[in-house]
Amino acid sequence: MTRYAMVMDQSRCIGCQSCTVACRTWNELPIDIIYNPVVSEGVQGEFPNVHQTFTPLICMHCDNPPCTICCPCKASQQDEDGIVWVEASKCMACKACVNSCPYGARDLSAYDEFLHSYVRKCNFCKDRVREGEQPYCVATCHQKARIFGDLDDPDSEVSQLINKYKVERIFPELGTDPQVYYIPDLGGVR
Amino acid sequence: MSHGGNNKLEKHYWVWPIAIYLFLGGLGGGTLFVAGIFDILYGAQIPQFGSIFALGVFFGVVFLGVGSFLLVFELGQPLVFLRVFLSGTAILKYGASLLILAMGFALIYSVFYLPAEWNLFYYGWTWLRQLCCVCMMVAGLGVCVYTGVFLASMKAKAFWNTPALPVLFTVSAISTASAFLAAIAGAWPMPAELALPAAGAAIESHALVEPLVENLHFIDSILVIAEIIVLLVYVLMMRAAGNTTAKAVALKWIQGGYALLFWGGMIFCGLLVPFLCYQIGGAAATFVAPVLVLAAGLLLRFMVVFSDQRRAIPGEERFYARLPKGNERFLKGWSKPY
């Protein structure tokens, strides 16, 4: 079996937003849609002891995704390898999934054609991944802060990183079992 | 249809059509439920008892129909709507199914009370009327509960994701329905006399309507007080024990931007004043109370639907706050349709 997951190494991320731009370009996203923003709370601390942490966001491709459960049309679906995606032609855009996602990973564009608006989200570039390539944001990250791979393969880089470091997940208490793991910039083991 | 620009944290994905849909769903479903209960209680003694609420039931169908239209109107791809019944896990599928069942059974039920001089062939099919009565009652209650469960199932929404919301919506739905039925009881097509099971016996229908309306006013008085309690418990619990986002929203209700609407509009004008009107009786109970109760029901749905804040991931607020604003017209002109 394959279970795709992503590790975000926050100690490497410099907040350049290359992944954000790459994603928009590869997926030809409308101007108001962002799948993977890199957010930060800004500079923390007092000079000279200051630091800034960047948090690259993306759909968490949860193991227990609230978005697919609430989709009445079966447009939001999860494949066996864990990738959560939306089949546009089946989506009636009721926005139940948008409202149920705790990570804000789904959105609709205001620039879609009238009566042809549907929910968009990251799909881990599944077409690329299934041809053996990396998602475009991962391939673009020159800092190697985004690491993608198969969690069921103990030799994969993601498995080894998750085993090696004390990783964090966003809102795990909600029971969604998110599959994007963060190696924190501060407070981590390294 | 959504409001709020590019800032995902401020964007309202469900807006006025959903608020009205939730209100009409509750009102329509509650109407079928309350009318059905009365028919079951008194229908055995007075076979034509249901004619007192027949127009109310018909309006219940209309409310559900208009609500359903708004639900479809709000979709991004309305033509895909028929896929709504495909998933076994989606609350929306069960809601849509209940809406259709409630409308269907209630329509058949209300047709039984068309004037006797129309001589429609199915008047004698009492079993069908009773079956429809029970089914519309169950489906109607289901719609009332569903409107709350629908919102409460949204895991991301701190202020919605609580079992208190379906309770509040159900109490409000049955309260608005009782007020509506009290206002419309005894209207056309109720005949002047209702036949009793004993041969040749009949009872003047208006003699029945007056105590019935008083009963409904009494029931609504209790429901209004119950709604105040549930509403206060809901909002104050969110303030005391919710997460930071839920607390912020509750604070907005209690002493922020929604405070006037909440305390003045909903609690005082929408619930306390109708309760007093019911105690005073007369024109106040007949005309003022139903209007205020219905307005409070609608206001409640609007306030809840627009309290849809999502808990922000650290740094998200700063990110979205820094996106350009006010350039929507330019972007719309510049963007090709995708």
Chai-1 contact restraints between the chains, C-beta under 6 A:
chainA,res_idxA,chainB,res_idxB,connection_type,confidence,min_distance_angstrom,max_distance_angstrom,comment,restraint_id
A,P30,B,Y338,contact,1.0,0.0,6.0,A-B,restraint_1
A,I31,B,L331,contact,1.0,0.0,6.0,A-B,restraint_2
A,I31,B,S335,contact,1.0,0.0,6.0,A-B,restraint_3
A,D32,B,N6,contact,1.0,0.0,6.0,A-B,restraint_4
A,P37,B,F319,contact,1.0,0.0,6.0,A-B,restraint_5
A,V39,B,G315,contact,1.0,0.0,6.0,A-B,restraint_6
A,V39,B,E316,contact,1.0,0.0,6.0,A-B,restraint_7
A,V39,B,F319,contact,1.0,0.0,6.0,A-B,restraint_8
A,S40,B,G315,contact,1.0,0.0,6.0,A-B,restraint_9
A,E41,B,P314,contact,1.0,0.0,6.0,A-B,restraint_10
A,E41,B,G315,contact,1.0,0.0,6.0,A-B,restraint_11
A,T55,B,G315,contact,1.0,0.0,6.0,A-B,restraint_12
A,P66,B,K155,contact,1.0,0.0,6.0,A-B,restraint_13
A,I69,B,T89,contact,1.0,0.0,6.0,A-B,restraint_14
A,C70,B,A90,contact,1.0,0.0,6.0,A-B,restraint_15
A,C71,B,A90,contact,1.0,0.0,6.0,A-B,restraint_16
A,P72,B,V84,contact,1.0,0.0,6.0,A-B,restraint_17
A,P72,B,S87,contact,1.0,0.0,6.0,A-B,restraint_18
A,P72,B,A90,contact,1.0,0.0,6.0,A-B,restraint_19
A,P72,B,L92,contact,1.0,0.0,6.0,A-B,restraint_20
A,P72,B,K93,contact,1.0,0.0,6.0,A-B,restraint_21
A,C73,B,R83,contact,1.0,0.0,6.0,A-B,restraint_22
A,C73,B,L86,contact,1.0,0.0,6.0,A-B,restraint_23
A,K74,B,L86,contact,1.0,0.0,6.0,A-B,restraint_24
A,K74,B,S87,contact,1.0,0.0,6.0,A-B,restraint_25
A,K90,B,R83,contact,1.0,0.0,6.0,A-B,restraint_26
A,M92,B,L75,contact,1.0,0.0,6.0,A-B,restraint_27
A,M92,B,Q77,contact,1.0,0.0,6.0,A-B,restraint_28
A,M92,B,V80,contact,1.0,0.0,6.0,A-B,restraint_29
A,M92,B,F81,contact,1.0,0.0,6.0,A-B,restraint_30
A,A93,B,L75,contact,1.0,0.0,6.0,A-B,restraint_31
A,A93,B,G76,contact,1.0,0.0,6.0,A-B,restraint_32
A,A93,B,Q77,contact,1.0,0.0,6.0,A-B,restraint_33
A,C94,B,L75,contact,1.0,0.0,6.0,A-B,restraint_34
A,K95,B,Y13,contact,1.0,0.0,6.0,A-B,restraint_35
A,A96,B,L92,contact,1.0,0.0,6.0,A-B,restraint_36
A,V98,B,Y13,contact,1.0,0.0,6.0,A-B,restraint_37
A,N99,B,Y13,contact,1.0,0.0,6.0,A-B,restraint_38
A,N99,B,M154,contact,1.0,0.0,6.0,A-B,restraint_39
A,S100,B,M154,contact,1.0,0.0,6.0,A-B,restraint_40
A,S100,B,K155,contact,1.0,0.0,6.0,A-B,restraint_41
A,S100,B,A156,contact,1.0,0.0,6.0,A-B,restraint_42
A,C101,B,A156,contact,1.0,0.0,6.0,A-B,restraint_43
A,P102,B,K155,contact,1.0,0.0,6.0,A-B,restraint_44
A,P102,B,A156,contact,1.0,0.0,6.0,A-B,restraint_45
A,G104,B,K8,contact,1.0,0.0,6.0,A-B,restraint_46
A,Y111,B,S335,contact,1.0,0.0,6.0,A-B,restraint_47
A,D112,B,Y338,contact,1.0,0.0,6.0,A-B,restraint_48
A,E113,B,P337,contact,1.0,0.0,6.0,A-B,restraint_49
A,S117,B,G76,contact,1.0,0.0,6.0,A-B,restraint_50
A,Y118,B,G76,contact,1.0,0.0,6.0,A-B,restraint_51
A,Y118,B,Q77,contact,1.0,0.0,6.0,A-B,restraint_52
A,I170,B,I313,contact,1.0,0.0,6.0,A-B,restraint_53
A,L174,B,K155,contact,1.0,0.0,6.0,A-B,restraint_54
